[in-house]
């Protein structure tokens, strides 16, 4: 049996606010009139590959043509919630939001995690209000006796989709495959374990929460870092990996030019509470013709329908 999230179950303001919410946010009729079926909510994850507006010490700014292509790719699916990796700055996020708005996708609400990586950040745009922010900017751990930080932190927000239905989203970008002295695989494993701990804390606080974890894990599904995030198979707090695929049945999400390898390293993971609300067959990989001009990753997305219980 699935229940609504118990975190901030409705915005404050009483009946009047709920009626206003129905009209302004959901675009639906007032209570008492004919009620349509609940609309599908599209949630997407996209590594937008160095969406920087200015030069940094390590990375060139993204060209206007590439930023236009990113907006084209995202606007094709008209997401209600868009989580992004490798966002350069709050100004860059605003740039993407404006380009999406010009294409008819107005995502008013946002979250930006200003983690230790000076160039690449995790962020989120949403059509629905963000009613709770619990992002972890500075996540510390120790490796071989030396202090370390999760480079991009963990994005963690709750969005209010209807007056009685909330969705919690955790967005991540685990350590890249670029070599470092400590070993990039070891750092990624440590970050994955800390992410798993963060997820466990969420589910222990509220086992009935509707939880979706998304992002770029920089590992394929058989690697230990991904298995760590999923949790013990069959356990109450385990997550399910949504097998997104494109219209051709292909599931790769990333092309690494250096090694000429296509792989699946971007994920949408859901807990038990959210699974029944997913629309079957709607976990997809975008096959947009603009994908290569936009990023070395392809956008992934899924649809859910909030259920009255």
Backbone as numpy.savetxt, mean C-alpha at the origin, in Angstrom:
# Nx Ny Nz CAx CAy CAz Cx Cy Cz
-16.43 -16.09 10.76 -17.28 -14.89 10.76 -16.40 -13.65 10.76
-16.73 -12.69 9.93 -15.95 -11.48 9.81 -16.68 -10.33 10.45
-15.94 -9.44 11.09 -16.54 -8.30 11.77 -15.93 -7.02 11.25
-16.63 -5.91 11.45 -16.07 -4.61 11.12 -14.89 -4.32 12.03
-13.98 -3.51 11.52 -12.86 -3.08 12.35 -13.39 -2.30 13.54
-12.79 -2.53 14.69 -13.21 -1.83 15.90 -12.40 -0.56 16.14
-11.43 -0.25 15.24 -10.64 0.95 15.38 -11.40 2.10 14.75
-11.71 3.14 15.56 -12.43 4.28 15.04 -13.58 3.87 14.13
-14.59 3.17 14.63 -15.64 2.62 13.78 -16.44 3.65 13.01
-16.44 4.89 13.47 -17.14 5.93 12.72 -16.57 7.28 13.08
-16.52 8.20 12.14 -16.07 9.54 12.46 -17.01 10.19 13.46
-16.46 11.12 14.26 -17.28 11.80 15.25 -18.23 12.77 14.55
-19.38 13.00 15.18 -20.30 13.97 14.63 -21.74 13.49 14.62
-21.98 12.25 15.03 -23.34 11.78 15.16 -24.04 11.54 13.84
-25.38 11.53 13.90 -26.20 11.19 12.75 -26.01 12.16 11.60
-25.94 13.47 11.93 -25.80 14.45 10.87 -24.53 14.21 10.07
-23.42 13.93 10.79 -22.16 13.69 10.10 -22.24 12.45 9.23
-22.91 11.40 9.72 -23.04 10.18 8.94 -23.80 10.44 7.64
-24.86 11.25 7.72 -25.62 11.57 6.52 -24.78 12.38 5.55
-24.03 13.35 6.10 -23.16 14.16 5.26 -22.09 13.32 4.61
-21.55 12.37 5.38 -20.53 11.43 4.87 -21.08 10.66 3.66
-22.31 10.17 3.80 -22.91 9.39 2.72 -22.99 10.20 1.44
-23.35 11.48 1.57 -23.51 12.31 0.40 -22.19 12.74 -0.21
-21.24 13.21 0.64 -20.04 13.85 0.14 -18.92 12.88 -0.16
-18.73 11.87 0.69 -17.61 10.95 0.50 -17.99 9.78 -0.39
-19.12 9.18 -0.12 -19.51 8.00 -0.87 -20.37 8.33 -2.09
-20.97 9.53 -2.09 -21.81 9.90 -3.23 -23.09 9.10 -3.28
-23.55 8.58 -2.16 -24.73 7.73 -2.12 -25.97 8.48 -1.70
-27.12 7.82 -1.73 -28.37 8.45 -1.35 -28.52 8.51 0.15
-29.42 9.35 0.62 -29.72 9.43 2.04 -30.48 8.17 2.48
-30.34 7.80 3.78 -31.12 6.68 4.29 -32.61 6.90 4.06
-33.28 5.83 3.73 -34.71 5.91 3.45 -35.00 5.83 1.96
-33.99 6.19 1.15 -34.16 6.04 -0.29 -33.65 4.67 -0.71
-33.81 4.34 -1.98 -33.36 3.04 -2.47 -31.85 2.91 -2.32
-31.40 1.83 -1.70 -29.98 1.66 -1.40 -29.31 0.77 -2.45
-28.28 1.28 -3.15 -27.57 0.44 -4.10 -26.65 -0.52 -3.38
-26.10 -1.47 -4.12 -25.11 -2.36 -3.53 -23.87 -1.55 -3.17
-23.14 -1.95 -2.12 -21.92 -1.23 -1.75 -20.95 -1.21 -2.92
-20.30 -0.08 -3.17 -19.38 0.01 -4.30 -18.10 -0.76 -4.03
-17.46 -1.23 -5.10 -16.13 -1.81 -4.95 -15.13 -0.72 -4.60
-14.22 -1.08 -3.74 -13.12 -0.19 -3.36 -11.84 -0.77 -3.94
-11.14 0.00 -4.75 -9.92 -0.45 -5.40 -8.71 0.05 -4.61
-7.88 -0.89 -4.18 -6.67 -0.57 -3.44 -5.47 -1.00 -4.28
-4.53 -0.08 -4.50 -3.40 -0.35 -5.38 -2.08 -0.09 -4.66
-1.04 -0.80 -5.12 0.33 -0.61 -4.63 1.23 -0.42 -5.84
2.14 0.56 -5.74 2.94 0.92 -6.92 4.28 1.48 -6.48
5.36 0.83 -6.91 6.69 1.42 -6.76 6.91 2.31 -7.97
6.98 3.61 -7.74 7.00 4.59 -8.83 8.42 4.98 -9.25
9.41 4.26 -8.80 10.82 4.37 -9.21 11.34 5.82 -9.16
11.82 6.17 -7.98 12.54 7.44 -7.82 11.73 8.64 -8.30
10.56 8.82 -7.70 9.70 9.95 -8.07 10.22 11.20 -7.35
11.36 11.70 -7.81 12.00 12.87 -7.25 11.82 14.06 -8.18
11.63 15.23 -7.59 11.50 16.45 -8.38 12.82 17.17 -8.55
13.80 16.87 -7.66 15.09 17.55 -7.69 16.21 16.53 -7.62
17.40 16.94 -8.03 18.58 16.10 -7.92 18.89 15.79 -6.46
19.37 14.57 -6.21 19.92 14.23 -4.91 21.36 13.76 -5.13
22.04 13.42 -4.05 23.42 12.95 -4.17 23.52 11.65 -4.96
22.42 10.87 -4.96 22.47 9.54 -5.56 21.53 9.34 -6.73
20.55 10.21 -6.87 19.47 9.93 -7.82 19.10 11.18 -8.62
18.88 10.97 -9.91 18.41 12.06 -10.76 16.91 12.26 -10.56
16.42 13.47 -10.82 14.96 13.67 -10.73 14.23 12.90 -11.82
12.99 12.58 -11.55 12.16 11.87 -12.55 11.70 12.88 -13.60
11.80 12.50 -14.83 11.41 13.42 -15.90 9.91 13.66 -15.89
9.51 14.76 -16.48 8.08 15.06 -16.59 7.37 13.96 -17.38
8.01 13.46 -18.43 7.39 12.39 -19.22 7.16 11.14 -18.40
8.13 10.80 -17.53 7.98 9.62 -16.68 6.91 9.84 -15.62
6.83 11.04 -15.07 5.79 11.33 -14.08 4.41 11.30 -14.72
4.31 11.79 -15.94 3.06 11.68 -16.67 2.67 10.22 -16.89
3.66 9.39 -17.21 3.38 7.97 -17.42 2.92 7.28 -16.14
3.53 7.63 -15.00 3.09 7.08 -13.71 1.61 7.41 -13.49
1.25 8.65 -13.72 -0.15 9.06 -13.53 -1.06 8.33 -14.52
-0.60 8.14 -15.74 -1.40 7.40 -16.72 -1.66 5.97 -16.25
-0.61 5.30 -15.78 -0.75 3.92 -15.32 -1.74 3.83 -14.17
-1.58 4.71 -13.19 -2.45 4.65 -12.01 -3.88 5.03 -12.36
-4.06 6.07 -13.16 -5.41 6.54 -13.47 -6.20 5.54 -14.28
-5.53 4.65 -15.00 -6.24 3.64 -15.79 -7.13 2.75 -14.93
-6.71 2.49 -13.69 -7.52 1.62 -12.83 -8.39 2.41 -11.86
-8.22 3.74 -11.79 -9.01 4.62 -10.93 -9.02 4.11 -9.48
-7.87 4.06 -8.83 -7.83 3.54 -7.46 -8.52 4.48 -6.47
-9.12 3.90 -5.45 -9.64 4.67 -4.33 -8.56 4.91 -3.28
-7.62 3.96 -3.19 -6.48 4.07 -2.28 -5.25 3.64 -3.07
-4.21 4.47 -3.06 -2.99 4.19 -3.80 -1.80 4.30 -2.86
-1.15 3.16 -2.58 0.08 3.16 -1.81 1.27 3.19 -2.75
2.26 4.02 -2.45 3.40 4.15 -3.35 4.72 3.97 -2.59
5.71 3.44 -3.30 7.09 3.34 -2.82 7.99 4.21 -3.70
9.10 4.62 -3.14 10.10 5.46 -3.82 9.54 6.83 -4.18
8.75 7.38 -3.26 8.29 8.76 -3.42 9.36 9.69 -2.84
9.67 10.76 -3.58 10.80 11.58 -3.20 10.56 12.53 -2.05
9.45 13.20 -2.01 9.21 14.25 -1.02 7.71 14.51 -0.94
7.26 15.24 0.09 5.84 15.62 0.12 5.43 16.40 -1.12
6.33 17.24 -1.64 6.02 18.00 -2.85 5.87 17.08 -4.06
6.68 16.03 -4.11 6.55 15.06 -5.19 5.23 14.31 -5.09
4.82 13.98 -3.87 3.52 13.32 -3.68 2.39 14.24 -4.14
2.50 15.52 -3.82 1.49 16.47 -4.27 1.48 16.58 -5.79
2.65 16.46 -6.41 2.74 16.49 -7.87 1.97 15.31 -8.47
2.16 14.13 -7.91 1.43 12.96 -8.40 -0.07 13.12 -8.18
-0.45 13.62 -7.02 -1.88 13.79 -6.74 -2.52 14.73 -7.75
-1.84 15.82 -8.11 -2.40 16.77 -9.07 -2.51 16.15 -10.47
-1.52 15.36 -10.84 -1.58 14.70 -12.16 -2.73 13.69 -12.21
-2.95 12.99 -11.10 -4.08 12.06 -11.05 -5.41 12.82 -11.10
-5.47 13.93 -10.40 -6.71 14.72 -10.40 -7.06 15.20 -11.79
-6.06 15.58 -12.56 -6.30 16.02 -13.94 -6.86 14.89 -14.79
-6.62 13.65 -14.35 -7.10 12.47 -15.08 -8.38 11.91 -14.47
-9.00 12.68 -13.58 -10.29 12.27 -13.02 -10.21 11.40 -11.79
-9.02 11.24 -11.20 -8.86 10.45 -9.97 -8.43 11.40 -8.86
-9.38 11.76 -8.01 -9.14 12.76 -6.97 -8.92 12.06 -5.63
-7.68 12.00 -5.19 -7.32 11.33 -3.94 -6.89 12.41 -2.94
-7.84 12.84 -2.13 -7.68 14.04 -1.31 -6.75 13.83 -0.12
-6.81 12.65 0.50 -6.14 12.42 1.78 -4.81 11.70 1.55
-3.86 11.92 2.46 -2.53 11.38 2.22 -1.80 11.06 3.52
-0.75 10.25 3.37 0.21 9.95 4.43 1.58 9.86 3.78
2.59 10.43 4.43 3.96 10.42 3.94 4.86 10.06 5.10
5.68 9.02 4.93 6.57 8.56 6.00 7.98 9.04 5.69
8.45 9.98 6.47 9.76 10.58 6.25 10.83 9.77 6.97
11.11 8.58 6.43 12.05 7.66 7.06 13.50 8.07 6.85
14.44 7.26 7.34 15.87 7.60 7.28 16.43 7.72 5.87
15.88 6.99 4.91 16.36 7.13 3.53 16.02 8.54 3.05
17.02 9.34 2.65 16.74 10.73 2.29 16.01 10.89 0.96
16.04 9.87 0.13 15.49 10.00 -1.23 14.19 9.26 -1.47
14.04 8.09 -0.88 12.93 7.20 -1.21 12.05 6.97 0.01
10.76 7.21 -0.15 9.83 7.13 0.97 8.58 6.33 0.59
7.91 5.81 1.59 6.60 5.20 1.37 5.53 6.25 1.66
4.46 6.21 0.89 3.40 7.21 1.03 2.09 6.59 0.58
1.00 7.33 0.78 -0.33 6.83 0.43 -1.22 8.00 0.06
-2.06 7.78 -0.95 -3.12 8.70 -1.32 -4.45 7.98 -1.21
-5.49 8.69 -0.76 -6.77 8.04 -0.52 -7.94 8.96 -0.82
-8.98 8.37 -1.38 -10.24 9.11 -1.54 -10.99 9.22 -0.24
-10.68 8.30 0.68 -11.38 8.25 1.97 -10.52 8.91 3.06
-11.16 9.48 4.08 -10.41 10.15 5.14 -9.51 9.20 5.91
-8.32 9.69 6.25 -7.42 8.98 7.15 -7.79 9.38 8.57
-8.26 8.43 9.37 -8.78 8.75 10.70 -7.83 8.32 11.81
-6.80 7.56 11.46 -5.81 7.18 12.47 -4.47 6.98 11.79
-3.42 7.57 12.38 -2.08 7.50 11.82 -1.15 6.88 12.86
-0.58 5.71 12.51 0.34 5.04 13.42 1.62 4.60 12.70
2.01 5.39 11.71 3.22 5.07 10.96 4.44 5.11 11.88
5.36 4.20 11.61 6.60 4.11 12.40 7.73 4.67 11.55
8.19 5.86 11.88 9.22 6.53 11.10 10.60 6.02 11.45
10.85 5.85 12.73 12.18 5.45 13.20 12.07 4.09 13.89
12.35 3.02 13.13 12.29 1.66 13.65 13.72 1.17 13.84
14.11 1.00 15.10 15.50 0.68 15.42 15.68 -0.80 15.69
16.87 -1.28 15.36 17.27 -2.64 15.74 18.79 -2.69 15.80
19.30 -3.80 16.25 20.75 -3.95 16.41 21.23 -5.10 15.53
22.35 -4.88 14.85 22.93 -5.90 13.98 24.43 -5.98 14.25
24.86 -7.14 14.71 26.28 -7.34 15.05 26.79 -6.28 16.02
25.92 -5.93 16.98 26.30 -4.99 18.02 26.23 -3.53 17.60
25.82 -3.25 16.37 25.74 -1.87 15.88 24.28 -1.47 15.66
23.93 -0.23 15.95 22.54 0.21 15.75 22.21 0.36 14.27
20.99 -0.04 13.90 20.51 0.09 12.53 19.10 0.65 12.55
18.65 1.15 11.41 17.29 1.66 11.25 16.66 1.05 10.00
15.36 0.75 10.08 14.62 0.37 8.88 14.59 1.58 7.97
15.15 1.46 6.79 15.45 2.62 5.97 14.23 3.42 5.54
13.11 2.76 5.30 11.92 3.50 4.85 10.82 3.57 5.91
11.07 2.97 7.09 10.03 2.94 8.10 8.84 2.10 7.66
7.75 2.18 8.41 6.51 1.46 8.09 5.36 2.46 8.05
4.67 2.51 6.93 3.45 3.32 6.86 2.32 2.53 7.51
1.49 3.20 8.31 0.40 2.52 9.01 -0.73 3.52 9.24
-1.82 3.36 8.51 -2.96 4.26 8.65 -4.26 3.46 8.66
-5.28 4.09 9.20 -6.65 3.56 9.10 -7.48 4.56 8.31
-8.17 4.09 7.28 -9.05 4.95 6.49 -10.49 4.52 6.75
-11.37 5.52 6.79 -12.79 5.27 7.05 -13.53 5.22 5.72
-13.92 4.02 5.30 -14.54 3.85 3.98 -16.02 4.16 4.02
-16.70 3.74 5.07 -18.09 4.12 5.34 -18.15 4.54 6.80
-19.28 5.10 7.25 -19.35 5.48 8.66 -19.14 4.31 9.62
-19.31 3.07 9.16 -19.17 1.92 10.06 -18.08 0.95 9.63
-17.30 1.32 8.63 -16.31 0.37 8.13 -14.96 1.05 7.92
-13.94 0.52 8.61 -12.58 1.05 8.50 -11.65 -0.02 7.94
-10.65 0.43 7.22 -9.63 -0.45 6.66 -8.27 0.04 7.14
-7.49 -0.89 7.70 -6.14 -0.53 8.13 -5.15 -0.98 7.07
-4.22 -0.09 6.73 -3.24 -0.36 5.67 -1.83 -0.16 6.21
-0.97 -1.13 5.92 0.44 -1.04 6.28 1.24 -1.12 4.99
2.01 -0.08 4.70 2.80 -0.02 3.48 4.28 -0.08 3.78
5.03 -0.86 2.97 6.45 -1.07 3.25 7.27 -1.08 1.96
8.55 -0.82 2.13 9.53 -0.99 1.06 10.79 -1.54 1.73
10.95 -2.85 1.67 12.07 -3.48 2.36 13.38 -3.22 1.63
14.47 -3.49 2.32 15.82 -3.21 1.82 16.00 -3.72 0.39
16.60 -2.87 -0.44 16.82 -3.22 -1.83 17.91 -4.29 -1.97
18.11 -4.72 -3.19 19.15 -5.71 -3.48 20.52 -5.08 -3.71
20.62 -3.77 -3.59 21.92 -3.12 -3.74 22.85 -3.57 -2.61
24.08 -3.99 -2.94 24.98 -4.54 -1.92 25.36 -3.52 -0.85
25.44 -3.98 0.39 25.94 -3.20 1.52 26.87 -4.10 2.33
27.81 -3.52 3.10 28.77 -4.34 3.83 28.14 -5.38 4.75
27.02 -5.03 5.39 26.39 -5.97 6.33 25.66 -7.10 5.61
25.42 -6.95 4.30 24.68 -7.96 3.53 23.24 -7.54 3.36
22.86 -7.25 2.11 21.50 -6.74 1.87 20.43 -7.76 2.23
20.70 -9.06 2.06 19.72 -10.08 2.39 19.47 -10.14 3.89
20.54 -9.99 4.67 20.39 -10.01 6.13 19.60 -8.80 6.61
19.90 -7.63 6.05 19.16 -6.43 6.44 17.68 -6.56 6.08
17.41 -7.12 4.91 16.02 -7.31 4.49 15.31 -8.27 5.43
16.00 -9.31 5.86 15.41 -10.28 6.79 15.10 -9.61 8.13
16.01 -8.78 8.61 15.76 -8.08 9.87 14.57 -7.15 9.74
14.49 -6.42 8.63 13.35 -5.53 8.43 12.04 -6.32 8.35
12.07 -7.47 7.69 10.88 -8.32 7.58 10.42 -8.80 8.95
11.35 -9.17 9.82 11.00 -9.62 11.15 10.38 -8.49 11.98
10.91 -7.29 11.82 10.34 -6.15 12.53 8.95 -5.81 11.99
8.77 -5.96 10.68 7.45 -5.75 10.10 6.47 -6.78 10.65
6.91 -8.03 10.75 6.04 -9.07 11.31 5.64 -8.74 12.74
6.57 -8.23 13.51 6.26 -7.84 14.89 5.22 -6.72 14.90
5.36 -5.77 13.98 4.39 -4.68 13.87 3.00 -5.23 13.54
2.94 -6.19 12.64 1.67 -6.81 12.26 1.06 -7.56 13.44
1.88 -8.32 14.15 1.39 -9.05 15.32 0.80 -8.10 16.35
1.42 -6.97 16.56 0.90 -5.99 17.53 -0.47 -5.48 17.09
-0.64 -5.24 15.79 -1.93 -4.80 15.28 -3.02 -5.84 15.55
-2.72 -7.09 15.23 -3.72 -8.15 15.34 -3.99 -8.53 16.79
-3.02 -8.36 17.66 -3.27 -8.60 19.08 -4.11 -7.49 19.69
-3.90 -6.27 19.23 -4.70 -5.15 19.70 -6.16 -5.30 19.27
-6.37 -5.76 18.04 -7.73 -5.90 17.52 -7.77 -7.05 16.52
-8.10 -8.26 16.97 -8.15 -9.42 16.06 -9.17 -9.28 14.95
-10.14 -8.37 15.09 -11.20 -8.22 14.11 -10.91 -7.14 13.07
-9.72 -6.56 13.12 -9.37 -5.49 12.20 -9.35 -6.00 10.76
-9.70 -5.12 9.83 -9.56 -5.40 8.40 -8.20 -4.87 7.97
-7.26 -5.77 7.69 -5.87 -5.37 7.49 -5.37 -5.76 6.11
-4.75 -4.79 5.43 -4.10 -5.05 4.15 -2.67 -4.52 4.22
-1.70 -5.41 3.98 -0.28 -5.05 3.97 0.17 -5.07 2.51
0.84 -4.02 2.08 1.23 -3.92 0.67 2.64 -3.36 0.55
3.21 -3.52 -0.63 4.47 -2.84 -0.91 5.47 -3.68 -1.67
6.68 -3.14 -1.75 7.80 -3.76 -2.45 8.67 -4.46 -1.41
8.70 -5.80 -1.47 9.46 -6.58 -0.49 10.87 -6.93 -0.99
11.13 -6.65 -2.25 12.45 -6.91 -2.84 12.89 -8.37 -2.73
11.96 -9.27 -2.63 12.24 -10.71 -2.59 11.07 -11.46 -3.21
11.37 -12.61 -3.79 10.31 -13.47 -4.32 9.71 -14.30 -3.19
8.57 -14.93 -3.45 7.75 -15.48 -2.37 8.38 -16.66 -1.65
9.38 -17.33 -2.26 10.00 -18.47 -1.56 11.10 -18.03 -0.60
11.49 -16.74 -0.66 12.56 -16.26 0.21 12.06 -16.09 1.64
12.99 -16.21 2.56 12.63 -16.26 3.98 12.03 -14.94 4.46
12.45 -13.81 3.89 11.90 -12.53 4.33 10.40 -12.45 4.07
9.97 -12.92 2.91 8.54 -12.91 2.59 7.79 -13.87 3.50
8.36 -15.04 3.74 7.71 -16.02 4.63 7.60 -15.47 6.05
8.62 -14.71 6.48 8.55 -14.11 7.81 7.37 -13.15 7.92
7.15 -12.35 6.89 6.06 -11.39 6.94 4.70 -12.09 6.94
4.57 -13.15 6.16 3.30 -13.88 6.09 2.94 -14.51 7.43
3.94 -14.93 8.21 3.68 -15.57 9.49 3.48 -17.06 9.34
3.41 -17.78 10.47 3.26 -19.24 10.42 2.00 -19.66 9.66
2.18 -20.54 8.71 1.05 -20.98 7.88 -0.02 -21.63 8.74
-1.27 -21.22 8.53 -2.39 -21.79 9.25 -2.66 -21.16 10.60
-1.81 -20.26 11.05 -2.04 -19.62 12.34 -3.11 -18.54 12.21
-3.70 -18.16 13.33 -4.78 -17.18 13.30 -4.31 -15.83 12.76
-3.05 -15.50 13.00 -2.54 -14.20 12.59 -1.73 -14.24 11.30
-1.80 -15.35 10.59 -1.07 -15.42 9.32 -1.76 -14.53 8.28
-0.99 -14.11 7.29 -1.51 -13.31 6.20 -1.59 -14.15 4.93
-2.51 -13.78 4.04 -2.67 -14.45 2.77 -2.14 -13.56 1.65
-1.30 -14.12 0.80 -0.76 -13.42 -0.35 -1.76 -13.51 -1.50
-2.18 -12.37 -2.03 -3.12 -12.36 -3.14 -2.36 -12.58 -4.45
-2.68 -13.62 -5.20 -1.92 -13.96 -6.41 -2.35 -13.10 -7.60
-1.93 -11.84 -7.58 -2.31 -10.92 -8.65 -1.66 -11.33 -9.96
-2.40 -11.17 -11.05 -1.85 -11.48 -12.38 -2.44 -10.53 -13.41
-1.75 -10.41 -14.55 -2.23 -9.54 -15.61 -3.17 -10.32 -16.54
-3.76 -9.69 -17.54 -4.69 -10.40 -18.42 -4.08 -11.59 -19.15
-2.76 -11.63 -19.26 -2.09 -12.76 -19.90 -1.76 -13.89 -18.93
-2.09 -13.70 -17.65 -1.77 -14.70 -16.64 -0.38 -14.56 -16.06
0.36 -13.51 -16.43 1.70 -13.28 -15.90 1.62 -12.54 -14.57
2.53 -12.90 -13.65 2.49 -12.32 -12.30 3.71 -11.47 -11.96
4.64 -11.32 -12.87 5.83 -10.53 -12.54 5.45 -9.07 -12.31
6.16 -8.44 -11.39 5.87 -7.04 -11.06 7.08 -6.13 -11.24
8.26 -6.71 -11.53 9.48 -5.90 -11.59 10.40 -6.42 -12.68
11.00 -5.48 -13.41 12.01 -5.84 -14.40 13.33 -5.19 -13.98
14.34 -6.03 -13.73 15.66 -5.52 -13.35 16.54 -5.49 -14.58
16.77 -4.28 -15.06 17.50 -4.11 -16.31 18.93 -4.65 -16.22
19.58 -4.44 -15.05 20.97 -4.83 -14.89 21.19 -6.32 -15.16
20.26 -7.15 -14.64 20.41 -8.60 -14.80 19.43 -9.19 -15.80
18.60 -8.33 -16.41 17.62 -8.77 -17.39 16.70 -9.86 -16.82
16.14 -9.58 -15.63 15.31 -10.54 -14.92 13.95 -9.93 -14.60
12.88 -10.69 -14.89 11.52 -10.33 -14.49 11.18 -11.13 -13.24
10.64 -10.47 -12.22 10.32 -11.19 -10.98 9.11 -10.57 -10.30
8.57 -11.33 -9.37 7.43 -10.86 -8.58 7.92 -10.52 -7.19
8.01 -9.21 -6.90 8.53 -8.78 -5.59 7.59 -7.79 -4.90
6.47 -7.45 -5.55 5.47 -6.55 -4.96 4.26 -7.37 -4.53
3.69 -7.03 -3.36 2.68 -7.92 -2.77 1.50 -7.14 -2.20
0.37 -7.84 -2.18 -0.81 -7.45 -1.42 -1.12 -8.62 -0.48
-1.07 -8.38 0.83 -1.30 -9.42 1.83 -2.49 -9.01 2.69
-3.35 -9.96 3.02 -4.54 -9.65 3.82 -4.66 -10.63 4.98
-5.30 -10.17 6.04 -5.54 -11.05 7.18 -6.87 -11.79 7.01
-7.18 -12.68 7.93 -8.40 -13.48 7.84 -9.66 -12.63 7.80
-9.65 -11.54 8.56 -10.85 -10.70 8.63 -11.22 -10.05 7.32
-10.23 -9.75 6.49 -10.50 -9.05 5.24 -10.80 -9.99 4.07
-10.35 -11.22 4.15 -10.44 -12.13 3.01 -11.86 -12.27 2.43
-12.92 -12.43 3.25 -14.25 -12.62 2.66 -14.77 -11.41 1.89
-14.17 -10.25 2.08 -14.67 -9.05 1.43 -13.96 -8.75 0.11
-12.97 -9.55 -0.23 -12.27 -9.37 -1.48 -13.13 -9.86 -2.64
-13.09 -9.15 -3.75 -13.85 -9.57 -4.93 -13.03 -10.65 -5.65
-13.57 -11.87 -5.80 -12.79 -12.95 -6.43 -12.31 -12.57 -7.83
-11.06 -12.89 -8.11 -10.49 -12.64 -9.42 -10.08 -11.21 -9.69
-10.20 -10.33 -8.68 -9.89 -8.92 -8.89 -8.50 -8.52 -8.39
-7.68 -9.47 -7.98 -6.28 -9.16 -7.67 -5.53 -9.17 -8.98
-5.06 -8.02 -9.41 -4.53 -7.89 -10.76 -3.17 -7.18 -10.78
-2.43 -7.45 -11.84 -1.22 -6.70 -12.17 -1.54 -5.85 -13.39
-1.28 -4.55 -13.30 -1.56 -3.68 -14.43 -0.69 -4.06 -15.62
-1.32 -4.11 -16.78 -0.60 -4.39 -18.02 -0.60 -3.16 -18.92
-0.52 -1.99 -18.29 -0.58 -0.73 -19.03 0.55 -0.63 -20.05
0.27 -0.11 -21.22 1.34 0.10 -22.21 2.35 1.15 -21.78
2.02 1.92 -20.74 2.91 2.98 -20.26 3.87 2.49 -19.18
3.80 1.20 -18.80 4.50 0.77 -17.59 6.00 1.03 -17.64
6.66 0.74 -18.76 8.11 0.85 -18.80 8.58 2.29 -18.77
7.82 3.18 -19.38 8.17 4.59 -19.35 7.99 5.15 -17.94
7.07 4.55 -17.18 6.73 5.06 -15.85 7.69 4.58 -14.78
8.02 3.27 -14.78 8.74 2.68 -13.64 9.30 1.33 -14.04
10.23 0.83 -13.23 10.70 -0.55 -13.44 9.78 -1.56 -12.76
8.73 -1.09 -12.10 7.73 -1.95 -11.47 6.40 -1.79 -12.19
5.54 -2.79 -12.04 4.16 -2.69 -12.50 3.25 -2.53 -11.28
2.20 -1.76 -11.47 1.22 -1.52 -10.41 0.41 -2.80 -10.17
0.10 -3.08 -8.90 -0.77 -4.20 -8.53 -1.96 -3.65 -7.75
-3.10 -4.34 -7.85 -4.28 -3.82 -7.17 -5.28 -4.94 -6.91
-6.22 -4.64 -6.02 -7.31 -5.57 -5.73 -8.56 -4.78 -5.42
-9.70 -5.45 -5.37 -10.99 -4.82 -5.07 -11.63 -5.50 -3.88
-12.29 -4.71 -3.06 -13.05 -5.26 -1.94 -14.40 -4.55 -1.86
-15.36 -5.23 -1.26 -16.68 -4.65 -1.03 -16.96 -4.71 0.47
-17.01 -3.55 1.15 -17.33 -3.56 2.57 -18.67 -4.23 2.82
-18.68 -5.16 3.76 -19.88 -5.94 4.02 -20.55 -5.50 5.32
-21.84 -5.28 5.26 -22.61 -5.03 6.48 -22.75 -6.33 7.23
-22.46 -6.33 8.52 -22.57 -7.55 9.31 -23.73 -7.42 10.29
